[in-house]
Amino acid sequence: MSSTSSVHPPSIKFRGPHLGIVGLVFVALFVAALFPVTAFGGLPYFPGPGATVAEMMNFFSRRQSGVLLCAFLQFGSAIPLGIFTATASSQLRFLGVRAAGTQIALFGGILTAANIMITSSFLWAMIYPGVAQDSALTQALYRISFGLGGPGFSVPFGILLAGISVTAGFYRLLPKWMVVLGLIIAVIGELSWFEMLNIHLLPLIPLTRFPGYLWIIAAGFLLPRKKLIRAKS
């Protein structure tokens, strides 16, 4: 009996959604939302921040079905991201983490999910009759949606990654390379804030977004779901 318990020490399992699977669902929905409004879905494709008002109006008046599908999928992707965030914070505490990083990650993830919902709602509003024909309204809604979906996404998303990385690093819950990579992506995310001052820093946003997607999936599968039960003396 004692030899068996020494080989297999007693442990308890975290009760909650699997982070890796939830992360996969989020990434699948968000990436799928990009196809209808990019060159894969036809021309014209989604205008960049340097686009003219005429290009914005042309896109939102001609690609209404693509924008609607994009907004629908992006709005839905906010749900698994929120679940991932809440679960990650809870799982870190379950594993014994007693640090502010869990709450910092929670703040970053919930803010990112909220921004996704708000951004997709603006996109949804822009395809209604009369909106895309109003140049001033189209430009205003576009700038707001880009601000929330650009640096408004990458900055809090970086906070989510930093919160998980730092706490997991201190408590040795993730491999060192994962911790370092998460922190690098998080720093890039925070630097993307300066895109609001200089459009040439726009590449920092996708450099946060897509490597960050792979990171949260990997972290979701690597983060332990069991902890050992310490014997009482």
Sequence and secondary structure as in RCSB ss.txt:
>XXXX:A:sequence
MSSTSSVHPPSIKFRGPHLGIVGLVFVALFVAALFPVTAFGGLPYFPGPGATVAEMMNFFSRRQSGVLLCAFLQF
GSAIPLGIFTATASSQLRFLGVRAAGTQIALFGGILTAANIMITSSFLWAMIYPGVAQDSALTQALYRISFGLGG
PGFSVPFGILLAGISVTAGFYRLLPKWMVVLGLIIAVIGELSWFEMLNIHLLPLIPLTRFPGYLWIIAAGFLLPR
KKLIRAKS
>XXXX:A:secstr
 HHHHHHS  EEE  S  HHHHHHHHHHHHHHHHGGGSGGG SS    TT  HHHHHHHHHH HHHHHHHHHHHH
HHHHHHHHHHHHHHHHHHHTT  STHHHHHHHHHHHHHHHHHHHHHHHHHHTSTTTTT HHHHHHHHHHHHHHHT
HHHHHHHHHHHHHHHHHHHHTT S HHHHHHHHHHHHHHHHGGGGGT GGGTTHHHHHHHHHHHHHHHHHHHS S
EEE     
